[in-house]
Amino acid sequence: STLVGAVVMFLLGWVIWGILLSGFMDDHVTSYPGLEKEVPDMVLLFISMIFSALLYAVIFNRWASISTFVTGAKAGAGLSLLFGLSMGFFQLSMYNLGDWTMLVVDSVANIVYGAISGGVIAWVLGKVK
Protein backbone atom coordinates (compact mmCIF):
# COMPACT_ATOMS: atom_id res chain seq x y z
CA SER A 1 0.00 0.00 0.00
CA THR A 2 2.94 2.32 0.66
CA LEU A 3 4.35 1.99 -2.84
CA VAL A 4 0.95 2.36 -4.55
CA GLY A 5 0.15 5.30 -2.27
CA ALA A 6 3.47 6.97 -3.05
CA VAL A 7 2.82 6.71 -6.79
CA VAL A 8 -0.69 8.14 -6.36
CA MET A 9 0.60 10.96 -4.15
CA PHE A 10 3.40 11.77 -6.59
CA LEU A 11 1.10 11.90 -9.62
CA LEU A 12 -1.78 13.59 -7.80
CA GLY A 13 0.52 16.27 -6.37
CA TRP A 14 1.81 16.95 -9.87
CA VAL A 15 -1.74 17.27 -11.24
CA ILE A 16 -3.09 19.42 -8.38
CA TRP A 17 -0.16 21.73 -7.62
CA GLY A 18 1.96 21.33 -10.74
CA ILE A 19 -0.81 21.76 -13.30
CA LEU A 20 -4.18 22.87 -11.87
CA LEU A 21 -2.89 25.35 -9.27
CA SER A 22 0.39 26.29 -10.93
CA GLY A 23 -0.68 29.77 -12.04
CA PHE A 24 -2.52 30.43 -8.80
CA MET A 25 0.49 29.51 -6.71
CA ASP A 26 2.73 31.69 -8.87
CA ASP A 27 0.45 34.62 -8.03
CA HIS A 28 0.22 33.90 -4.28
CA VAL A 29 3.60 32.49 -3.31
CA THR A 30 6.58 34.80 -3.20
CA SER A 31 9.78 33.46 -4.69
CA TYR A 32 13.32 34.59 -4.07
CA PRO A 33 16.39 34.00 -6.27
CA GLY A 34 17.83 30.61 -5.45
CA LEU A 35 14.88 29.52 -3.31
CA GLU A 36 13.54 26.95 -5.77
CA LYS A 37 15.47 24.56 -7.94
CA GLU A 38 14.91 25.09 -11.65
CA VAL A 39 14.21 21.38 -11.97
CA PRO A 40 13.01 19.54 -8.86
CA ASP A 41 14.93 16.47 -7.75
CA MET A 42 12.32 13.87 -8.64
CA VAL A 43 14.06 11.06 -6.77
CA LEU A 44 14.00 13.02 -3.50
CA LEU A 45 10.41 14.09 -4.18
CA PHE A 46 9.35 10.47 -4.66
CA ILE A 47 11.18 9.44 -1.48
CA SER A 48 9.17 12.12 0.32
CA MET A 49 5.98 10.57 -1.06
CA ILE A 50 7.09 7.13 0.18
CA PHE A 51 7.38 8.48 3.71
CA SER A 52 4.00 10.23 3.47
CA ALA A 53 2.29 7.10 2.16
CA LEU A 54 4.03 5.00 4.83
CA LEU A 55 2.70 7.33 7.53
CA TYR A 56 -0.86 6.89 6.24
CA ALA A 57 -0.40 3.11 5.92
CA VAL A 58 0.94 2.76 9.47
CA ILE A 59 -1.88 4.87 10.93
CA PHE A 60 -4.53 3.08 8.89
CA ASN A 61 -3.26 -0.46 9.37
CA ARG A 62 -1.81 -0.52 12.89
CA TRP A 63 -3.78 2.08 14.82
CA ALA A 64 -7.11 2.70 13.11
CA SER A 65 -8.00 -0.50 11.22
CA ILE A 66 -8.92 1.49 8.12
CA SER A 67 -9.16 -0.73 5.06
CA THR A 68 -11.85 0.62 2.72
CA PHE A 69 -11.67 3.41 0.18
CA VAL A 70 -14.37 5.49 1.90
CA THR A 71 -12.90 5.31 5.40
CA GLY A 72 -9.41 5.90 3.98
CA ALA A 73 -10.66 8.92 2.04
CA LYS A 74 -12.21 10.44 5.16
CA ALA A 75 -9.13 9.83 7.28
CA GLY A 76 -6.76 10.89 4.50
CA ALA A 77 -8.66 14.13 3.94
CA GLY A 78 -8.50 14.93 7.65
CA LEU A 79 -4.83 14.05 8.01
CA SER A 80 -3.82 15.97 4.91
CA LEU A 81 -5.86 19.01 5.92
CA LEU A 82 -4.33 19.09 9.40
CA PHE A 83 -0.80 18.63 8.10
CA GLY A 84 -1.36 21.26 5.38
CA LEU A 85 -2.75 23.76 7.89
CA SER A 86 0.15 23.07 10.23
CA MET A 87 2.69 23.75 7.49
CA GLY A 88 0.71 26.70 6.10
CA PHE A 89 0.49 28.49 9.43
CA PHE A 90 4.15 27.71 10.07
CA GLN A 91 5.08 29.29 6.72
CA LEU A 92 2.93 32.35 7.40
CA SER A 93 4.49 32.76 10.84
CA MET A 94 8.12 32.42 9.73
CA TYR A 95 8.50 33.42 6.08
CA ASN A 96 7.32 35.96 3.54
CA LEU A 97 6.47 33.21 1.06
CA GLY A 98 2.68 33.08 0.88
CA ASP A 99 -0.57 34.76 1.85
CA TRP A 100 -3.92 33.91 3.45
CA THR A 101 -5.58 33.17 0.12
CA MET A 102 -2.88 30.65 -0.65
CA LEU A 103 -3.46 29.01 2.74
CA VAL A 104 -7.19 28.58 2.08
CA VAL A 105 -6.78 27.26 -1.48
CA ASP A 106 -3.93 24.99 -0.44
CA SER A 107 -6.09 23.62 2.39
CA VAL A 108 -8.88 22.69 -0.04
CA ALA A 109 -6.31 21.12 -2.38
CA ASN A 110 -4.94 19.13 0.56
CA ILE A 111 -8.40 17.76 1.34
CA VAL A 112 -8.77 16.45 -2.23
CA TYR A 113 -5.19 15.16 -2.29
CA GLY A 114 -5.53 13.42 1.06
CA ALA A 115 -8.94 11.94 0.31
CA ILE A 116 -7.85 10.30 -2.93
CA SER A 117 -4.46 9.20 -1.59
CA GLY A 118 -5.89 7.93 1.69
CA GLY A 119 -8.68 6.13 -0.11
CA VAL A 120 -6.27 4.31 -2.39
CA ILE A 121 -3.90 3.38 0.45
CA ALA A 122 -6.76 2.01 2.56
CA TRP A 123 -8.26 0.17 -0.41
CA VAL A 124 -4.93 -1.55 -1.10
CA LEU A 125 -4.58 -2.42 2.60
CA GLY A 126 -8.04 -4.00 2.50
CA LYS A 127 -7.16 -6.02 -0.59
CA VAL A 128 -3.90 -7.43 0.80
CA LYS A 129 -5.29 -8.46 4.20
Order of alpha helices (4+ residues) and beta strands (2+ residues): alpha-alpha-alpha-alpha-alpha
